[in-house]
Amino acid sequence: MSPLRYQKWEVGVSLMRNGKILATGENVSLGTVNKSKVSLGLSATYGQTGNKVAAGTVQSVIGVTFIYE
């Protein structure tokens, strides 16, 4: 296993909807949903959050909760 796995590289991830960064815990209304496919307009970007960053592969997991009312 690569020793780089255990180092802190100070990279963050931003979740966006239609180009606007979403705050942690922010509720977003997706409107009325029916049986057809709907684009949620979600995307994510990585960004440097500190001084120590190196080229390489980054992976992340983002949890999203859908509430149907």
Phi, psi and omega in degrees: 000139182294137177294343179294338180301333187259003180264151178271122184251358174055059176240133179246167179233139177243130175265131183234152173233120182052040176084357180256128179293132179267136176285151176303129179080003181290132175273138180231125176280128180262000179082194180279131181245136176240205185282345181278159180293141180228130174283129179273349179069024182269141174209167180222148176227151175260149177212154179286130180247358180207191184277335189259097178225139178230156178295146178160192182264138177234138175228150177211163176235130179241129178268131178234130179249127177257129178244121180262127179241000000 
